[in-house]
Every structure is written in C-alpha cells, then in structure tokens.
C-alpha cells in the first residue's frame, strides 16, 4: 500500500504539489491522472524519496522509502524512459541493479525475457528506441518481484502492441495482489487499464474514486476528467 | 504474463557490500573505463621512454624523470572520476541508483571505494611499468636507478597513488557539481590552470597545489627547492595534503548528495 499525507513541494516559486493526500490499495490498478505539468512526476519522485517534500510525508507499506531494507524487492519504479547509461548494455544495467539488492543473477535473464529484450540484452542500450528503453525500464521495475509498482507514463513510446502488452502486465500484477500505481495523461488508456483513479490538477487532488464512479459524473470519463481539470484551473487563475 | 517468484528476500538489509557490487558492475561495464585506464598506462610509459632516451645528465633525478608522464596522465583518471558521478546525472541513471540504494552517502562511499581501488591498481601499474621502461630506455653512459636505492621505491609507489587521489578529487567534484563539462572545467582549472597563475603571482602557495604535490613531492627521490626559496612539501606531507583534498571534496559531495533533490 502507498500512502501520501499532505505532500507539498515547490521548485523556486513554482508550486508543483500542494497538500496532496491519497492512498493506493493493493489488488487493483490505480491510475494517476492529470494534465501535463499537474505534478504527477513530482509526486512519483516524492514517493521514491528522490526529491524531499517541503511538507507532508509518504509511506510505502508503512515505511518511508529511505527506510526500506531491500528497496527493489519492495518497490519497482519506472520514472522516465532512459534512466540508464547509454554505454551500458541492458544486461549490465540490470545486473548492477540486481547486485544492489542481492537479487539473484538468474532473475536478470528472466525479466529480460518477460519484456522481450532477450535478443538485444548485450548491446549498448544507448541505441535503443524509446519503446525498447521503456521495456528496459519496466524490466528494472519487475527485477525485485516487488509488491508495489510505481510507473510514470509507461505507455509513452510503446506501439499499439506494446500498449496492449503493458495493459495486460499491469492487470495481472494487480490480480496477483500487488499495488499498482500508474500515471498517465491519456484518459482512454486509463479507462481500459485502471480500476481506480487518483486525479490531480495544479498539484492538488481533484478526485479519488473508482473509474465507474468518475465516469458516472458526466457523459463519459473523458468529459468528467475535463470538467474536473477545467474547474481546478478556473479556481486557481 | 507470469512473474516467477524469486527466492524470498534475505534477512537484513542492503549495506556497503551490495553498493560496492553495484558500483563495480557499473564501472567495469563501460568501455570508456577501460579506454581511459589503458590511455593512462600507455601515456605514462610512452613519456617515460621518451624522457629516458633523451637523458644525458646522470646526476638528475632519473626516477622523477621516468615518472614525468604521471602529471599529464592524472588528467585522464581525474576526468574518469568526474564521469563516475556526472555520467549518472547526464543519463538519468542516478534515479535508478538512488531508488536501489536510498542511502546516498553510502552510494558515494561505494563509488569512491570501487573507483579508488581500480585507480590505485592501475596507477601503480602505470608508475612501475613507466619506471622500468624509462630506466631501460636510458643511454648506456647513464646508470639506471634501482628500486633499492634510497627514496626510489617510495617515489614510484607514491607517484602511482597520485592517480588515485586526483581521481577521487574528480569524483568528489562530480558529486558537488553534477554537470560533466563544468566539473571537468573545475578539475582541469584547479589542477593545471591555477598552477600556472599561482606560479606567476603567488609562488608561496605553489607547494600546496595538487599538481605540484604529485610532480615535486610524491614522485621525487628528494624534493628539490627552486632557486633556494620555494620548498616543496616532503613526500609524506604531500601525500597527507592530497589525501586531505580528496577527503574534503568527497565529504562535501556526500553532504550535498544527501541534501539535494536527485
């Protein structure tokens, strides 16, 4: 389970996230929805302890991220495509991460197979397409077989086949009882993938409800989302 | 899709050995690491041979002559040290690293240990090979120095250690500055350019500059004063000061790494 309480973060004079509180429960896919620049990536970075919040706190399974004993075995994260050194192979990249958390080497081959990068695993990853880079990021997230997954815009750069693949992956991970938190600005994709939605705009929580509930607020999920985010802009400007 | 269950999480938690294993795999899996280290050794040996062949004065510090390539090759290990850290920022790898090992000072300590040991091993290899190659290249009429003579072994060993210490200063600067070009500029400026300015305008602090310590304290049989006024540090004092510089940059880097957003 992921828990955020009163998270606030500003960069200089820009408020990225303000008083953000929500919970992400296991066993379902929770979509994290918001327009570009609404604070989704900042929230992900706060959850992972990469950026320090100005106020508030986040817990994963009851602990702050930095207190996790084997972080990669508890939380798998995809933050941005190409969070790897271009001169290193996919195999070396994953081996280094595996070593950091005492994950057996055999698991590296396994996740490379799962994401379909087995054939190119020994090549310099700098030559990867955005789709392949995204698959390597997902392989890194799955490496420790974690109970919690945080994925920031995982469908970016994937082709239609890849998008369907990631949807199936996310749903089966949730079905195994894992906590799956996945951000996107694509409402249609979230309508297909997510069971529950956390919607933010301008760094503030706009909705925390099931996909069905949110859709019922308007003629469609898309309409409901646009009304929500439009209202939040009108209030702040 | 199936996720095969892996072996249950071991007891305990990640610690220094895990961080070291991660950093060792990272360092050795980049081709640029091996190129840079090969260039370091080749440069030291090439310059040693060139200086040896052209030596006429048997009274000179022939050991220091054979180690003349170190002062230039330092730049390569220094830049490699910078890249060990800044390469993580330019690629975005730093976020994967810190998600795996959230204890940031531990990450930098592991980088310093792994890179320090590799740079020390390669630096010593470069110094010893350069010493023997430079000695062998001397003309017949100039007797070659021997490791058994006073101060010679110490000069070769400390000269080799100079690579490692400049490399660690580079690593610390990389952690402080985070951007590759800026960190390299500060390293090169601090080690080479400042030395030129100081020599011209403030010769009194010259003996404390890293380049002067390596060239005139560490890699000499006996430090030689310039024109009777400028006294370089003794080899061991020079080693202590250089270690101090490396420690200060690494501690400052760790402090900033722990406090700044990644």
Boltz contact constraints between the chains, C-beta under 6 A:
constraints:
  - contact:
      token1: [A, 48]
      token2: [B, 99]
      max_distance: 6.0
  - contact:
      token1: [A, 49]
      token2: [B, 102]
      max_distance: 6.0
  - contact:
      token1: [A, 50]
      token2: [B, 95]
      max_distance: 6.0
  - contact:
      token1: [A, 50]
      token2: [B, 262]
      max_distance: 6.0
  - contact:
      token1: [A, 51]
      token2: [B, 261]
      max_distance: 6.0
  - contact:
      token1: [A, 66]
      token2: [B, 102]
      max_distance: 6.0
  - contact:
      token1: [A, 69]
      token2: [B, 13]
      max_distance: 6.0
  - contact:
      token1: [A, 70]
      token2: [B, 9]
      max_distance: 6.0
  - contact:
      token1: [A, 72]
      token2: [B, 100]
      max_distance: 6.0
  - contact:
      token1: [A, 73]
      token2: [B, 9]
      max_distance: 6.0
  - contact:
      token1: [A, 77]
      token2: [B, 99]
      max_distance: 6.0
  - contact:
      token1: [A, 79]
      token2: [B, 95]
      max_distance: 6.0
  - contact:
      token1: [A, 80]
      token2: [B, 92]
      max_distance: 6.0
  - contact:
      token1: [A, 82]
      token2: [B, 92]
      max_distance: 6.0
  - contact:
      token1: [A, 83]
      token2: [B, 92]
      max_distance: 6.0
  - contact:
      token1: [A, 83]
      token2: [B, 95]
      max_distance: 6.0
  - contact:
      token1: [A, 83]
      token2: [B, 96]
      max_distance: 6.0
  - contact:
      token1: [A, 84]
      token2: [B, 93]
      max_distance: 6.0
  - contact:
      token1: [A, 85]
      token2: [B, 87]
      max_distance: 6.0
  - contact:
      token1: [A, 85]
      token2: [B, 91]
      max_distance: 6.0
  - contact:
      token1: [A, 85]
      token2: [B, 93]
      max_distance: 6.0
  - contact:
      token1: [A, 87]
      token2: [B, 30]
      max_distance: 6.0
  - contact:
      token1: [A, 88]
      token2: [B, 29]
      max_distance: 6.0
  - contact:
      token1: [A, 92]
      token2: [B, 29]
      max_distance: 6.0
  - contact:
      token1: [A, 95]
      token2: [B, 25]
      max_distance: 6.0
  - contact:
      token1: [A, 96]
      token2: [B, 22]
      max_distance: 6.0
  - contact:
      token1: [A, 96]
      token2: [B, 25]
      max_distance: 6.0
  - contact:
      token1: [A, 96]
      token2: [B, 26]
      max_distance: 6.0
  - contact:
      token1: [A, 97]
      token2: [B, 100]
      max_distance: 6.0
  - contact:
      token1: [A, 99]
      token2: [B, 21]
      max_distance: 6.0
  - contact:
      token1: [A, 99]
      token2: [B, 22]
      max_distance: 6.0
  - contact:
      token1: [A, 99]
      token2: [B, 25]
      max_distance: 6.0
  - contact:
      token1: [A, 100]
      token2: [B, 18]
      max_distance: 6.0
  - contact:
      token1: [A, 100]
      token2: [B, 22]
      max_distance: 6.0
  - contact:
      token1: [A, 100]
      token2: [B, 100]
      max_distance: 6.0
  - contact:
      token1: [A, 100]
      token2: [B, 101]
      max_distance: 6.0
  - contact:
      token1: [A, 101]
      token2: [B, 14]
      max_distance: 6.0
  - contact:
      token1: [A, 102]
      token2: [B, 10]
      max_distance: 6.0
  - contact:
      token1: [A, 107]
      token2: [B, 6]
      max_distance: 6.0
  - contact:
      token1: [A, 145]
      token2: [B, 3]
      max_distance: 6.0
  - contact:
      token1: [A, 145]
      token2: [B, 6]
      max_distance: 6.0
  - contact:
      token1: [A, 169]
      token2: [B, 1]
      max_distance: 6.0
  - contact:
      token1: [A, 172]
      token2: [B, 1]
      max_distance: 6.0
